[in-house]
Amino acid sequence: MNHFVTPQLFISKQAKQLGLELIHDFCIQRTARLAFFLDVNPTFNGHQAIFIWVEHHLQANPHAELCDLHRAFTRCVPEY
């Protein structure tokens, strides 16, 4: 019998809130292929990639605000 474990994502509350704001502000669809641009695992959908990227960004820049994330996101993903 094969039992596959679903990977768990541990995303902070702040990263979730800021990620949701980015998703809303940029009208990002769940099916968006952002993982390549955001340098996250390509198995994640667009929303998951945003949350992971925001979490990593906040770990590197703990005092980052939404406007900082907007600028960083548009540098990573030029089409937005």
Secondary structure, 3 states (H helix, E strand, C coil): CCCCCCCCCCCCHHHHHHHHHHHHHCCCCCCCCCHHHHCCCCCCCHHHHHHHHHHHHHHHCCCCCHHHHHHHHHHHCCCC
